[in-house]
Amino acid sequence: MSDLPSLSINFSDCPIHLEDFFVRILSQRYQLHREDRPEFLIYALTGQRHRLYNCVKIWTHHEVYRPNWKECDYAILPFLGNDPRHYYLPIFAYNRSPKPLIRNNIDWPQIRSEKTRFCSLLSAYVNRTVQRRMDFFNELNRRRKVDSIGRAGNNTGWKVPSGHAPKLEALRPYKFTIAFENKELDGWTTEKMYDPMAAHTVPIFWGDQRAVEYFNPEAFINAYDFKSLSELADYVCAVDADEKLYRKYLEAPPFRDNTPPDVFSEDKLLDFLKKVFATAIKPVGQRRWFFHLTKWRLAKRNKLPTE
């Protein structure tokens, strides 16, 4: 029998990879009991089944959606906020390991010899939310051809197959990768920064001014260091023409002091969850009980103290 403490929990409206992540993390410290009437529920934004529960609810998502504090008690978010009920877990720390970005015993001459192409863009869609990304693509492309190898704005006739490994393989021949996020938001640094570094290509980054807190500023070209996209494009071309300067970016460790930041710490996430599990509160689903006016009343999971 396990010596780990028991945890009454369930999951709702979660993609399977998200549920698997939390099961793996929580199993390090708890013996999980998946129950129909749990004490704690972790849920995402892919459905409405979470409304059936009135236990302590923890909301999480991997896009820039803010929690509805009328429905949840805590939140795990991929961007920064100032509410003590939320925990910051950036996407790159959720679904990527820090190990590929730790630089030890790298054959830099070999890596450099593989860099036979200028710059890539991998974008799945084009609309107003990524206008800045496409504006920079056009700005740089006017100076030197940038290969757009995704579904959006494709100019190569070839699209990168889906999956993480094919993406890294596709990025590997490029000296630079345009790594513009779809939003400018503190903490909103995604795999767009991580994946180019894992493929030993230099990211040209925009989207999170605080990215320098998690990644070494010497390892990427930061759009915030320039007054305009035109000035940024000129600088990328200058780095491309200056072998010594390019090698400085290429060989810089992605993490400061070659040490992963604590956002990768599973122990830190578990400490947050431990505090959640140990704190006695009246769940918001019981404090704001309005489900009796809706169909959800008939299927609610936990009885109220007055029942």
C-alpha positions as CSV (number, residue, x, y, z in Angstrom):
1,M,0.0,0.0,0.0
2,S,1.3,3.5,-0.9
3,D,2.5,5.7,1.9
4,L,1.4,8.8,-0.1
5,P,-1.6,10.8,1.2
6,S,-4.9,10.3,-0.6
7,L,-6.3,12.9,-2.9
8,S,-10.0,13.0,-3.9
9,I,-9.9,14.5,-7.4
10,N,-11.4,14.5,-10.8
11,F,-10.9,16.1,-14.2
12,S,-13.5,17.7,-16.5
13,D,-13.4,19.3,-20.0
14,C,-9.6,18.7,-20.3
15,P,-7.8,17.5,-23.4
16,I,-6.2,14.1,-22.6
17,H,-2.7,15.5,-22.7
18,L,-3.6,18.1,-20.0
19,E,-5.2,15.5,-17.8
20,D,-2.2,13.2,-18.3
21,F,0.2,16.0,-17.3
22,F,-1.6,16.6,-14.0
23,V,-2.0,12.9,-13.2
24,R,1.8,12.5,-13.7
25,I,2.6,15.5,-11.5
26,L,0.2,14.8,-8.7
27,S,1.1,11.1,-8.6
28,Q,4.6,12.2,-7.3
29,R,3.1,13.2,-4.0
30,Y,-0.4,11.8,-3.8
31,Q,-2.4,8.6,-4.2
32,L,-5.1,9.8,-6.5
33,H,-8.7,8.7,-6.1
34,R,-10.8,9.6,-9.1
35,E,-14.2,10.1,-7.7
36,D,-17.6,11.2,-9.0
37,R,-18.0,13.5,-6.1
38,P,-14.4,14.7,-5.6
39,E,-13.0,17.3,-3.2
40,F,-11.1,18.9,-6.0
41,L,-11.7,19.3,-9.7
42,I,-9.2,20.4,-12.4
43,Y,-11.0,21.6,-15.6
44,A,-10.3,23.5,-18.8
45,L,-12.3,25.5,-21.3
46,T,-13.3,22.7,-23.7
47,G,-16.8,22.1,-22.4
48,Q,-19.4,22.8,-19.7
49,R,-19.4,19.6,-17.6
50,H,-17.5,21.4,-14.8
51,R,-20.7,23.1,-14.0
52,L,-21.9,19.8,-12.5
53,Y,-19.4,20.1,-9.7
54,N,-19.5,22.4,-6.7
55,C,-16.3,21.3,-5.0
56,V,-13.0,23.3,-5.1
57,K,-12.4,24.0,-8.7
58,I,-9.0,24.7,-10.4
59,W,-9.2,26.1,-13.9
60,T,-6.4,25.8,-16.4
61,H,-5.9,26.6,-20.1
62,H,-3.1,27.0,-22.7
63,E,-4.4,30.0,-24.5
64,V,-4.9,33.6,-23.5
65,Y,-8.2,33.2,-21.7
66,R,-8.8,34.6,-18.3
67,P,-10.5,32.6,-15.6
68,N,-14.1,33.2,-14.6
69,W,-13.7,33.7,-10.9
70,K,-17.4,33.2,-10.5
71,E,-16.9,29.6,-11.5
72,C,-13.4,28.6,-10.2
73,D,-11.5,29.0,-6.9
74,Y,-7.9,28.8,-8.3
75,A,-6.3,29.0,-11.8
76,I,-3.1,27.8,-13.5
77,L,-2.4,30.2,-16.3
78,P,0.2,30.6,-19.1
79,F,0.6,34.3,-18.6
80,L,1.3,36.5,-15.6
81,G,-1.2,38.1,-13.3
82,N,-1.4,39.6,-9.8
83,D,-4.2,37.5,-8.3
84,P,-2.8,35.3,-5.5
85,R,-5.2,32.5,-6.5
86,H,-3.4,31.9,-9.8
87,Y,-0.1,30.0,-10.6
88,Y,2.0,30.9,-13.6
89,L,2.9,27.9,-15.8
90,P,4.1,29.0,-19.3
91,I,3.4,26.7,-22.2
92,F,7.0,25.9,-22.8
93,A,7.3,24.7,-19.2
94,Y,4.2,22.6,-19.4
95,N,4.9,20.6,-22.6
96,R,8.7,20.9,-23.0
97,S,11.7,19.7,-21.0
98,P,14.5,22.1,-20.2
99,K,17.1,19.5,-21.0
100,P,17.4,20.2,-24.8
101,L,18.2,23.9,-24.0
102,I,21.1,23.1,-21.6
103,R,24.3,23.5,-23.5
104,N,27.0,21.0,-22.7
105,N,29.5,19.4,-25.1
106,I,28.0,20.9,-28.2
107,D,29.9,20.5,-31.5
108,W,29.4,24.0,-32.7
109,P,31.3,23.7,-36.0
110,Q,29.0,20.9,-36.9
111,I,25.9,22.8,-35.9
112,R,27.1,25.9,-37.9
113,S,27.7,23.8,-41.0
114,E,24.1,22.7,-40.9
115,K,22.9,26.3,-41.1
116,T,22.5,26.5,-44.9
117,R,19.3,28.6,-45.1
118,F,18.5,32.2,-43.9
119,C,15.3,32.5,-42.0
120,S,12.0,30.6,-41.5
121,L,8.5,31.4,-40.5
122,L,6.1,28.7,-39.2
123,S,2.6,30.1,-38.8
124,A,-0.7,28.2,-38.9
125,Y,-3.0,31.1,-39.7
126,V,-3.1,34.7,-40.9
127,N,-5.5,37.2,-39.4
128,R,-5.5,40.5,-37.5
129,T,-4.2,38.8,-34.3
130,V,-0.9,37.9,-36.0
131,Q,-0.7,41.1,-38.1
132,R,2.6,42.1,-36.4
133,R,4.2,38.8,-37.2
134,M,3.2,39.0,-40.9
135,D,4.3,42.7,-41.1
136,F,7.8,41.7,-39.9
137,F,7.8,38.7,-42.2
138,N,7.1,41.0,-45.2
139,E,9.7,43.6,-43.9
140,L,12.4,41.0,-43.7
141,N,11.4,39.2,-46.8
142,R,11.9,42.4,-48.9
143,R,15.5,42.3,-47.9
144,R,16.1,38.6,-48.2
145,K,13.8,35.7,-48.9
146,V,12.3,34.2,-45.7
147,D,10.9,30.7,-46.0
148,S,7.3,30.5,-44.8
149,I,6.9,26.7,-44.2
150,G,3.6,26.6,-42.4
151,R,0.0,26.7,-43.6
152,A,-0.2,30.5,-43.6
153,G,1.6,32.6,-46.1
154,N,3.4,29.6,-47.5
155,N,5.9,30.5,-50.2
156,T,7.9,27.3,-50.4
157,G,5.4,24.8,-51.7
158,W,6.2,22.5,-48.7
159,K,4.5,22.5,-45.3
160,V,6.0,21.1,-42.1
161,P,4.2,17.9,-41.0
162,S,2.4,18.0,-37.7
163,G,4.3,17.0,-34.6
164,H,7.1,18.3,-32.5
165,A,9.9,16.3,-34.0
166,P,9.1,17.2,-37.6
167,K,9.0,20.8,-36.6
168,L,12.5,20.7,-35.0
169,E,13.8,18.9,-38.1
170,A,12.4,21.6,-40.4
171,L,13.8,24.5,-38.3
172,R,17.3,23.0,-38.0
173,P,18.8,24.2,-41.3
174,Y,17.9,27.8,-40.7
175,K,20.1,30.5,-39.1
176,F,17.0,32.4,-37.8
177,T,13.4,31.8,-37.0
178,I,10.7,34.5,-36.7
179,A,9.2,33.8,-33.3
180,F,6.5,36.4,-32.9
181,E,3.7,35.6,-30.5
182,N,0.1,36.3,-31.4
183,K,-0.3,38.6,-28.4
184,E,1.8,41.0,-26.4
185,L,1.3,40.0,-22.8
186,D,3.5,39.6,-19.8
187,G,4.4,35.9,-19.4
188,W,3.0,34.9,-22.7
189,T,6.1,33.2,-24.0
190,T,5.3,29.9,-25.8
191,E,7.0,27.2,-27.7
192,K,7.7,29.8,-30.4
193,M,10.8,30.8,-28.4
194,Y,11.7,27.3,-27.1
195,D,11.5,25.3,-30.3
196,P,13.9,27.4,-32.4
197,M,16.5,27.2,-29.5
198,A,16.0,23.5,-29.3
199,A,16.8,23.3,-33.1
200,H,19.9,25.6,-32.6
201,T,18.4,28.4,-34.6
202,V,18.3,32.0,-33.4
203,P,14.8,33.3,-32.5
204,I,13.7,36.7,-33.5
205,F,11.2,37.3,-30.7
206,W,8.3,39.6,-30.0
207,G,5.3,39.2,-27.6
208,D,6.5,39.2,-24.0
209,Q,8.7,41.9,-22.7
210,R,9.6,39.8,-19.6
211,A,10.9,36.9,-21.7
212,V,14.4,38.0,-20.7
213,E,13.6,36.8,-17.2
214,Y,13.3,33.2,-18.4
215,F,15.7,33.2,-21.4
216,N,19.2,34.5,-21.9
217,P,18.9,37.8,-23.9
218,E,22.2,37.0,-25.6
219,A,20.6,33.9,-27.2
220,F,17.8,35.6,-29.2
221,I,17.2,38.8,-31.1
222,N,14.7,40.8,-29.1
223,A,12.3,43.0,-31.1
224,Y,11.9,45.3,-28.1
225,D,15.5,46.4,-28.5
226,F,14.5,48.2,-31.8
227,K,12.5,51.3,-32.6
228,S,10.7,49.7,-35.6
229,L,10.3,46.5,-37.6
230,S,12.4,48.1,-40.3
231,E,15.3,48.7,-37.9
232,L,14.9,45.1,-36.6
233,A,15.0,43.7,-40.1
234,D,18.1,45.6,-40.9
235,Y,19.7,44.3,-37.8
236,V,18.9,40.6,-38.6
237,C,20.5,41.1,-42.0
238,A,23.6,42.6,-40.3
239,V,23.9,39.7,-38.0
240,D,23.5,37.3,-40.9
241,A,26.5,39.1,-42.6
242,D,28.7,39.1,-39.5
243,E,29.9,35.6,-38.8
244,K,31.4,36.5,-35.4
245,L,28.2,38.2,-34.2
246,Y,26.0,35.4,-35.5
247,R,28.1,32.8,-33.7
248,K,27.7,34.8,-30.5
249,Y,23.9,34.4,-30.7
250,L,24.1,30.8,-31.9
251,E,26.4,29.6,-29.1
252,A,24.9,31.5,-26.2
253,P,23.1,29.2,-23.7
254,P,19.3,29.7,-23.9
255,F,19.1,30.0,-20.1
256,R,21.0,32.5,-18.0
257,D,24.0,30.7,-16.5
258,N,22.9,27.7,-18.5
259,T,20.4,26.9,-15.7
260,P,16.7,26.4,-16.3
261,P,14.5,29.0,-14.6
262,D,12.2,27.9,-11.8
263,V,9.1,28.0,-14.0
264,F,10.2,24.5,-15.0
265,S,10.1,23.3,-11.4
266,E,7.5,20.6,-10.8
267,D,8.1,20.9,-7.1
268,K,7.1,24.5,-7.2
269,L,3.8,23.7,-9.0
270,L,3.2,20.9,-6.5
271,D,3.8,23.3,-3.6
272,F,1.2,25.6,-5.0
273,L,-1.3,22.7,-5.3
274,K,-0.4,21.4,-1.8
275,K,-1.4,24.8,-0.5
276,V,-4.6,24.6,-2.4
277,F,-5.4,21.2,-1.1
278,A,-4.6,22.2,2.5
279,T,-6.6,25.5,2.6
280,A,-10.1,25.2,3.9
281,I,-12.4,27.4,1.9
282,K,-16.0,27.4,0.9
283,P,-15.9,26.7,-2.8
284,V,-17.2,29.4,-5.1
285,G,-19.7,26.9,-6.5
286,Q,-21.3,26.8,-3.1
287,R,-21.0,30.5,-2.3
288,R,-22.6,31.5,-5.5
289,W,-25.2,28.8,-5.8
290,F,-27.5,29.7,-8.7
291,F,-27.6,26.4,-10.5
292,H,-31.1,25.6,-9.0
293,L,-32.5,27.9,-11.7
294,T,-30.9,25.8,-14.5
295,K,-30.6,22.2,-15.8
296,W,-27.3,21.8,-13.9
297,R,-29.2,21.6,-10.6
298,L,-30.4,18.1,-11.4
299,A,-26.9,16.7,-12.0
300,K,-24.8,18.6,-9.4
301,R,-22.2,16.4,-7.8
302,N,-21.7,17.6,-4.2
303,K,-24.5,18.3,-1.7
304,L,-24.5,21.8,-0.1
305,P,-24.0,22.1,3.7
306,T,-27.7,23.0,4.0
307,E,-28.9,19.8,2.3
